[in-house]
Amino acid sequence: MKLVGTRSIEDRSSFLAAAAGSTPEHGGLFVPERWPRFEDADALLALPWVERCARILERLIGDELALADVRAVVGEALDFPAPLAPLADGTFALELFHGPTLAFKDFGARFLAAVLERVPARGPRTILTATSGDTGAAVASAFWKRRGVRVVVLYPAGRIAPLQERQLACLGENVTAVAVAGTFDDCQALVKRCFADRALVARHGLASANSINLARVLAQVLYYWEAVAALRARGVSATPVVAVPSGNFGNLCAGLYAREQGLPVRAFVAATNANDVVPRFLDTGRYEPRATVPTLSNAMDVGAPSNWERIERLFGGDRERMRSVLRSGSATDEQTEDELVRMARLDYRACPHTAVAHRVLRERLAPGETGVFLATAHAAKFGDAIDGPLARAGFAPTPLPVALARLLGRRIERVELANDLDALVAVLDR
Ligand SMILES: *Cc1c(COP(=O)(O)O)cnc(C)c1O
């Protein structure tokens, strides 16, 4: 797969070099030069999950990884289900939280780790990543105890859920958890500045596991295919509208890429919390990144979404074309809490991010359309945030899955860091 930079077509990369950390010299992000369009979408949709994933990935990266390796990566990294759950209101949840850290980030992180395992490093390799909550856990888990790789995860101190923090700060070994005095955008900015320092990148073999790493986005393309396949398996042949709870917009970008490949999707719904730069842009034409506002759906607390540049590029910056495929809306925390209760009454326990997606989907779905929303994390990861409103409506607390309950007795080990580049470089050099 040939990649080009979003800011200069002089910037070029192979997929594997970009997965291993190469970023465009002139800034921006790497994107595929073009997406292949699959003429056999119906046949692909009829295949079982693992086989379909392998076939799609072979066509994308088969020129760089041996076919046996592509299949091994799929078997190793994508070995958990993504079931489609019907709700009593006629919508469907595509549940992406059945991986080891109970959020959809497991797809991208595990895929990236499995791919990098097959790309020999020339020196040290350090995965440096900023997290608004779930990425850090997924990346730490995917790379934990892998030889020759160090993982450094930055997160905004006090702004991620306690269980999310335990998921990344209780591992130890080759994983360093860094609590930054700042917001997620501050963490992301620190990481970006590290990557802009070519000497630092070379010294540590820095690679990003954020969604600016195209490998992650590529893995996410696969479950959009699964959504349509699972609808068809249930006898629903309508072309769905798919709602995506969005923060950095990597997930939505993957959905748009799947559609580019020929996946039948009528439209996407970009659903955000109060950090609504993109819905505002789609409504007004003004793109105005802003400081992050903390909300209940913290993994979507992003004021300057890093993947928007890829989406813009896909549409050649044409807002009208975007609006023909992209609907959007946002939900306040109060509306999110109402939605959690409303969904519980439909016998569905959602996490706050998923509730945002369901709410905006309801608002944007036309009569007769089939709606799917991505359920991006397990409700129990956000127990404290959601049990209050649910308790007031008479619902019992969300039971804790074993994978999370196990963490409660473990010790947290974190480095506390000022929002300061030199301090971060010192941690890397340590
Ligand atoms: C990361 C995350 C999101 C936002 O995904 P983006 O790709 O950053 O838009 C939504 N929900 C959950 C649970 C997440 O962890």
Ligand as a Chemical Component Dictionary entry (heavy atoms), coordinates in Angstrom:
data_LIG
# 
_chem_comp.id                   LIG 
_chem_comp.type                 NON-POLYMER 
_chem_comp.pdbx_formal_charge   0 
_chem_comp.three_letter_code    LIG 
# 
loop_
_chem_comp_atom.comp_id 
_chem_comp_atom.atom_id 
_chem_comp_atom.alt_atom_id 
_chem_comp_atom.type_symbol 
_chem_comp_atom.charge 
_chem_comp_atom.model_Cartn_x 
_chem_comp_atom.model_Cartn_y 
_chem_comp_atom.model_Cartn_z 
_chem_comp_atom.pdbx_ordinal 
LIG C1 C1 C 0 -11.406 6.486 21.694 1  
LIG C2 C2 C 0 -12.844 6.332 21.998 2  
LIG C3 C3 C 0 -13.834 6.987 21.249 3  
LIG C4 C4 C 0 -13.487 7.978 20.162 4  
LIG O1 O1 O 0 -12.889 7.363 19.051 5  
LIG P1 P1 P 0 -12.073 8.258 17.993 6  
LIG O2 O2 O 0 -11.522 7.284 17.033 7  
LIG O3 O3 O 0 -11.002 8.960 18.785 8  
LIG O4 O4 O 0 -13.028 9.207 17.403 9  
LIG C5 C5 C 0 -15.156 6.707 21.514 10 
LIG N1 N1 N 0 -15.510 5.859 22.501 11 
LIG C6 C6 C 0 -14.601 5.223 23.255 12 
LIG C7 C7 C 0 -15.064 4.317 24.332 13 
LIG C8 C8 C 0 -13.239 5.432 23.042 14 
LIG O5 O5 O 0 -12.343 4.807 23.797 15 
# 
loop_
_chem_comp_bond.comp_id 
_chem_comp_bond.atom_id_1 
_chem_comp_bond.atom_id_2 
_chem_comp_bond.value_order 
_chem_comp_bond.pdbx_ordinal 
LIG C1 C2 SING 1  
LIG C2 C3 SING 2  
LIG C2 C8 DOUB 3  
LIG C3 C4 SING 4  
LIG C3 C5 DOUB 5  
LIG C4 O1 SING 6  
LIG O1 P1 SING 7  
LIG P1 O2 DOUB 8  
LIG P1 O3 SING 9  
LIG P1 O4 SING 10 
LIG C5 N1 SING 11 
LIG N1 C6 DOUB 12 
LIG C6 C7 SING 13 
LIG C6 C8 SING 14 
LIG C8 O5 SING 15 
# 
